[in-house]
Amino acid sequence: MNVTLQTAGFLLRPAQVGDAEPIARYLNDLDVSGNLARVPFPYHLADAKAWLRSRVPGLPAEETNLTIELPGEGLAGHVGFHRGPQGPIIGYWLGKPFWGRGIMTAAVTASLDWFFDATSHDTIYSGVFHFNAASLAIQRKLGFTETGRSQLLCLARNAEVEHIDTKLTRSVWKARAQ
């Protein structure tokens, strides 16, 4: 799906070829990529270009990625959905210069509003590596609940890392908005 969402403070839009340089710059930081399962480190411009080639028009909601674009600052990060063994998974990252500004909470909120309106899925899954307290705080604030712990490969760290598994149901999400 080609989705564009306007929030009070920024735009969520499809990734574009011109995003390769800022994506590579922000993900070539172990403080960012080391919190993500599917991103290698070091992260090169060629990695960003290869990923952008996979972002073709018409992907289903479960494979949609949204670029966070701040007015006057440009690309700040991404929120994305992908298919998992239990159902759709939401993941996200934010470049370090943008941390601590409430951007990701707002971006994930807008993305989940869209996802639950655009699909019939009753549950979305996510999680964080055990050391990522900031991301876990976002998930808890938004109504995600912990479902257990697992070991998950972190490409950037080239290691299996303890992962806190979470999920959010449509009913919890919709009740939150009332």
Buried (B, 14 or more C-beta within 10 A) or exposed (E): BEBEBEBEEBBBBBBEEEBBEBBBBBBBBEEBBBBBBBBBBEBEEEBBBEBBEEBEEEBEBBBBBBBBBBEEEBBBBBBBBEEBEEEBBBBBBBBEEBBEEEBBBBBBBBBBBBBBEBBEBEBBBBBBBEEBEEBBEBBEEBBBEBBEEEEBEBBBBEEEBEBBBBBBBBEBBEEEEE
